[in-house]
């Protein structure tokens, strides 16, 4: 993937689904790529941290790889 497509520190993406990957012990989010010219029909996925909470609750996680805002 081209570096211009990376999500860098201070940038964000609106996501529409969070995914608990129990097998790999990771939290993922699903989002639409918002860059100009991108195919808006495709979904993209990004890991946001390891599952560390004993109850496996995303909103209780303390060590995600960025800031999570949920509306």
C-alpha positions in Angstrom: 0.0 0.0 0.0 1.3 3.5 -0.9 2.5 5.5 2.1 -0.1 8.2 1.2 -2.8 5.7 2.1 -1.5 5.1 5.6 -3.4 6.3 8.6 -0.8 8.4 10.6 -0.7 9.7 14.1 -3.3 12.4 14.6 -5.4 11.2 11.7 -8.7 9.2 12.1 -11.3 7.2 10.2 -15.0 6.9 11.0 -15.7 3.2 11.4 -19.0 1.4 11.2 -18.2 -1.9 13.0 -15.8 -3.2 15.6 -14.7 -6.9 15.4 -13.4 -9.1 18.2 -10.9 -11.5 16.7 -10.7 -14.1 19.5 -8.4 -16.5 17.5 -5.7 -13.8 17.1 -6.6 -11.8 20.3 -7.0 -8.6 18.4 -9.6 -5.8 18.1 -10.4 -4.6 14.5 -12.5 -1.8 13.0 -14.2 -1.8 9.6 -14.4 1.4 7.6 -14.9 2.8 4.2 -11.7 4.3 2.7 -12.3 8.1 2.4 -9.6 9.1 0.0 -10.5 11.0 -3.1 -11.0 8.5 -5.9 -11.3 5.5 -3.6 -14.0 2.8 -4.3 -16.6 3.7 -1.7 -18.2 0.2 -2.0 -15.2 -1.6 -0.5 -14.7 -2.2 3.2 -11.3 -2.0 4.8 -10.1 -3.4 8.1 -7.5 -2.2 10.6 -6.4 -3.7 13.9 -6.6 -1.3 16.8 -5.2 -3.3 19.6 -4.8 -6.5 21.5 -7.6 -8.0 23.5 -6.3 -7.7 27.1 -9.5 -7.0 29.1 -10.5 -10.0 31.2 -14.2 -9.6 30.1 -13.1 -8.9 26.5 -15.0 -5.6 26.4 -13.7 -3.1 23.9 -14.7 0.0 25.9 -12.8 -1.3 28.9 -9.5 -1.8 27.0 -6.7 0.4 28.4 -3.9 -0.3 25.7 -5.4 0.3 22.3 -3.1 1.6 19.6 -4.7 5.0 19.4 -7.7 6.9 20.7 -11.2 5.3 20.3 -14.2 7.5 20.2 -17.6 5.8 20.1 -20.9 7.7 19.5 
